Amino acid sequence: MSLAQCLRTDDVPTVGVCRNRDKNNRLTHLYINRASTYYGYKYDKNGNLLKVEQLSPITNVTATAATGSATLRWTAPTKGTVSGYKLYKNGAYVTTVSSSSTNYTFGSLTTGSYTYSVSAVFDSGEGQKVTTSAIQVTGTSTGGGGITPGDPGAAS
């Protein structure tokens, strides 16, 4: 189970502990008190613990619709070394942006309802995924419906 899955699990108590382990049964994340405090653990290839890092979640996540696009904005975590951000549209991974980014515009959208998510990538792995409420986007027009020059139906 990833840290993001751990933090989204409804059966995790509001005050409690959730531990994630890698395939070698090494502790990778320790989460305490639902998204307020959690820790990432980084190991070398021999299994030696290199780093324990206190992490904080991304905050102030919003999505704003425009014609044919939507812009996702967020505030960076205040704790932990971020190497980038993973971005999702309707739950599907789209791209990873640099650690200096705090917004991204999704373009070429068709008319519909969309949710967007962002998660920080720390040294110890992907952090908590934060998802926006659904927003409605109006797609760009593809033209049509008008009279083109030389059209036999055009008035003279």
C-alpha positions in Angstrom: 0.0 0.0 0.0 1.4 3.4 -0.9 1.4 6.4 1.4 -1.3 8.1 -0.7 -3.5 5.0 -0.4 -2.8 4.8 3.3 -3.9 8.4 3.8 -7.1 7.9 1.7 -8.2 4.7 3.5 -11.4 5.4 5.4 -10.6 2.8 8.1 -7.6 4.7 9.3 -8.6 6.5 12.5 -8.4 10.3 12.8 -5.8 9.8 15.4 -3.7 6.8 14.8 -0.8 5.2 13.0 -0.5 3.8 9.5 2.7 2.1 8.4 3.8 1.2 4.9 6.5 -1.3 4.1 8.4 -2.0 0.9 8.8 -5.5 -0.7 11.7 -6.2 1.7 9.4 -5.4 4.7 11.3 -2.2 5.5 9.3 0.7 6.9 8.9 3.3 4.1 6.3 5.6 5.6 4.9 6.2 9.0 1.8 8.4 9.2 0.4 9.8 12.4 -2.8 11.9 13.0 -4.4 11.7 9.5 -2.5 14.1 7.2 -1.0 16.4 9.9 2.2 14.5 10.5 3.9 11.7 8.6 7.4 10.5 8.0 9.3 9.1 5.1 12.2 6.6 5.3 14.9 6.3 2.7 17.2 3.3 2.4 20.3 2.5 0.3 20.4 -0.6 -2.0 21.7 -2.7 0.9 18.8 -1.8 3.2 20.6 0.6 5.4 18.5 3.5 6.6 19.8 6.7 5.1 17.2 9.3 6.1 14.1 9.8 8.2 12.3 12.9 7.0 9.2 14.6 8.5 6.7 15.3 5.7 3.7 17.6 5.4 0.9 17.5 2.9 0.2 19.8 0.0 -2.4 22.5 0.9 -4.7 25.0 -0.8 -5.4 22.8 -3.8 -7.8 24.5 -6.3 -8.8 24.0 -9.9 -10.2 26.8 -12.1 -12.0 26.1 -15.4 -11.5 28.1 -18.6 -12.7 27.4 -22.1 -10.9 24.2 -23.2 -8.6 24.2 -20.2 -8.3 24.0 -16.4 -5.6 25.3 -14.1 -4.6 23.4 -11.0 -2.9 25.4 -8.2 -1.4 24.3 -4.9 0.8 25.4 -2.0 4.0 23.3 -1.5 4.5 21.2 1.6 6.3 23.1 4.4 8.2 19.9 5.5 10.2 17.5 3.5 12.5 17.6 0.4 10.2 17.7 -2.7 11.7 16.5 -6.0 8.6 17.1 -8.1 4.8 16.8 -8.2 2.7 14.1 -9.8 -0.5 15.4 -11.5 -3.7 13.4 -12.2 -6.8 14.1 -14.2 -9.9 12.1 -13.2 -7.7 9.7 -11.2 -5.3 9.0 -14.1 -1.7 10.0 -14.0 -0.9 12.8 -16.5 2.6 14.1 -15.8 5.3 15.1 -13.3 6.4 18.7 -12.9 9.4 20.2 -11.2 9.6 21.0 -7.5 9.5 24.7 -8.2 6.0 24.5 -9.8 2.9 25.3 -7.9 0.4 25.3 -10.8 -0.2 23.5 -14.1 -2.7 24.1 -16.9 -4.4 21.1 -18.5 -5.2 22.0 -22.1 -7.2 20.7 -25.1 -10.1 19.6 -22.8 -13.5 18.7 -24.2 -16.8 19.7 -22.5 -17.2 17.7 -19.3 -16.7 17.4 -15.6 -13.1 16.9 -14.3 -11.3 16.3 -11.0 -7.6 17.0 -10.5 -5.1 15.7 -8.0 -1.6 16.5 -7.1 0.9 14.7 -4.9 4.4 15.7 -3.8 7.3 13.3 -4.7 9.6 13.1 -1.7 13.0 11.3 -1.4 11.0 8.5 0.3 8.4 8.3 -2.4 5.0 9.8 -3.4 3.2 11.6 -0.7 -0.5 12.2 0.0 -2.6 12.8 -3.1 -5.0 15.8 -2.7 -8.0 15.9 -5.1 -10.2 18.9 -6.0 -13.9 18.9 -6.2 -15.3 18.3 -9.7 -15.3 21.3 -12.0 -17.2 21.8 -15.3 -15.1 22.7 -18.4 -16.5 24.0 -21.6 -14.6 22.6 -24.6 -13.3 24.8 -27.4 -15.4 25.1 -30.5 -14.3 23.2 -33.6 -16.2 25.5 -36.0 -18.9 24.6 -38.4 -22.4 25.9 -38.9 -21.3 29.0 -40.8 -21.4 29.6 -44.6 -18.0 29.3 -46.3 -17.2 31.3 -49.4 -18.1 29.5 -52.6 -20.9 27.5 -50.8 -23.7 26.9 -53.2 -26.2 27.9 -50.5 -24.6 31.3 -49.9 -26.6 34.3 -50.7 -25.3 36.5 -53.5 
